[in-house]
Amino acid sequence: MTPIKLHNTRTRGKELLEPINPDNVRLYLCGPTVYDRAHLGNARPVVVFDVLYRLLRQIYGTDHVTYARNFTDVDDKINATAVARKEAGAPGTLEELVQERTEETISWYLADMAELGALEPDHMPRATAYIPQMITMIEALIGKGHAYPDGSGHVLFSVKSYDNYGALSGRSVDDMIAGARVEVADNKRDPMDFVLWKPSTDELPGWDSPWGRGRPGWHIECSAMSHELFGESFDIHGGGNDLMFPHHENEIAQSCCAHPEGDFAKIWLHNEMLQVEGKKMSKSLGNFFTVRDLLEQGYPGEVIRFVFLQTHYRKPMDWTDKKAKEAEATLRKWRALTAGIEPAPTAAAAVIAALSDDLNTAGAVAELHKLASAGEAATLLASARLMGVLTEELGAWANEGQESETSASDDRFSVSVSWTGTLPSDTEELLVKTGFKLAEIRSNALQTKDFGKVDQLVKKLKQLGLEVGLKPNRVELRLPPGFVLDGLSVLLEP
């Protein structure tokens, strides 16, 4: 079995992955807060973890890997969108508008990530489905002296009650206070204490609890969901490095204090941030893109994914138009090389080795180039698909704008049909039959010298938008972009 080494943020170095249970390797990725479209930076950890998921399934077996990625569907930002809709005159209660927004945003997210070739995780828990587990965990933390209610409906975690706080990010509590500009509130015993539960109004989503009607804080959600799905210890936890503090630091504190018998996550993976044309992505600079923005601008999802793969996940990634164009050209070339062939039984050993070395996707891409140069199409296809590219699901874009051709012949005539984009097989067959009919009519006309039927059929074909070429014993038909089949079948009637 190929050993996998991953850089563990907690220990600051590469570690050999030794699953707690090799029959069930478990990984958890912090998913989106569903109030708006996923931006390009949100997509990077999804692609990173998708490659890891594919690699683990390759090494341990498809049925021996469990991947969870959550949806945070209760949050102040979601509530704000509902309030804005209500103020704009949208019908329904605030709770109904919150539900409407979360459902809408989750559907967008799943569609956009699918466009990037991301496999759906085994579990996609929604925070609102795990409120009882969160309340139970908060009660346990209070009972063990790690949390306290403030009497006004809030419950806060006591950071000083957990000696290892800050170990993940490597910063002292004083440094974290300074860096995070933590607000000192009257209900906190310490400036670093954070909210586990907060009050909720009657109009906004809320749940009954021992501390009154309210809703959970952000950090407790992932702790409760991962525990419910994976228990007190699991193998890998990840996300963007912007989540390292405070989110992941707080997750560790909560989980380890509530369940001291476990280790929570053994390995922590964090990807670096994304830039656009060398600058930090921001709305103020006008370089802020959602995934859907790029898709609608004509960047295929497979191209976006391939640009991501060319940079190691622990290095900042720069999205540029030049990189996208180069990625598109490479993928077109590789798709042409692998067209019509079956993939090899397994990926190249060098590609697997690169991915097993801390997900070195850049190194793996270099190996794909070597396979393409050597003409090893079947191995190239299997290796690329391990990385989530050159898959059948992502291939439609490569045919758009590309001209294809089919031809057929019998002992008398030959017919060729060419088109741009995609063409249903039954349409292709109908056009070939039309070509043979025209060839037959023209052959008869050459004998009788009466070209009336030939001219009539050619005229009708041209009216439908077809380009027609007549050569000795050969008919050539070409479909321009946007060709519509309507009316063609009538021409074949006796």
Sequence and secondary structure as in RCSB ss.txt:
>XXXX:A:sequence
MTPIKLHNTRTRGKELLEPINPDNVRLYLCGPTVYDRAHLGNARPVVVFDVLYRLLRQIYGTDHVTYARNFTDVD
DKINATAVARKEAGAPGTLEELVQERTEETISWYLADMAELGALEPDHMPRATAYIPQMITMIEALIGKGHAYPD
GSGHVLFSVKSYDNYGALSGRSVDDMIAGARVEVADNKRDPMDFVLWKPSTDELPGWDSPWGRGRPGWHIECSAM
SHELFGESFDIHGGGNDLMFPHHENEIAQSCCAHPEGDFAKIWLHNEMLQVEGKKMSKSLGNFFTVRDLLEQGYP
GEVIRFVFLQTHYRKPMDWTDKKAKEAEATLRKWRALTAGIEPAPTAAAAVIAALSDDLNTAGAVAELHKLASAG
EAATLLASARLMGVLTEELGAWANEGQESETSASDDRFSVSVSWTGTLPSDTEELLVKTGFKLAEIRSNALQTKD
FGKVDQLVKKLKQLGLEVGLKPNRVELRLPPGFVLDGLSVLLEP
>XXXX:A:secstr
    EEEETTTTEEEE   SSTTSEEEEE   BTTS  BHHHHHHHHHHHHHHHHHHHHH GGGEEEEE BB   
HHHHHHHHHHHHTT  S HHHHHHHHHHHHHHHHHHHHHHTT    SB  BGGGGHHHHHHHHHHHHHTTSEEE 
SSS EEE GGG TTTTTTTT  HHHHHHHHT    TT SSTT EEEEEE  SSS  B  TT SEEE HHHHHHHH
HHHHH SEEEEEEEEGGGIIIIIHHHHHHHHHH TTS EEEEEEEE  EEETTEE  GGGT   BHHHHHHTT  
HHHHHHHHHTS TTS EEE HHHHHHHHHHHHHHHHHHTT    SS  HHHHHHHHBT  HHHHHHHHHHHHHTT
 HHHHHHHHHHTT S STT HHHHTT EEEEEEE SS EEEEEEES   HHHHHHHHHHHHHHHHHHHHHHHH  
 HHHHHHHHHHHHTT EEEEETTEEEEEE TT   TTTGGGG  
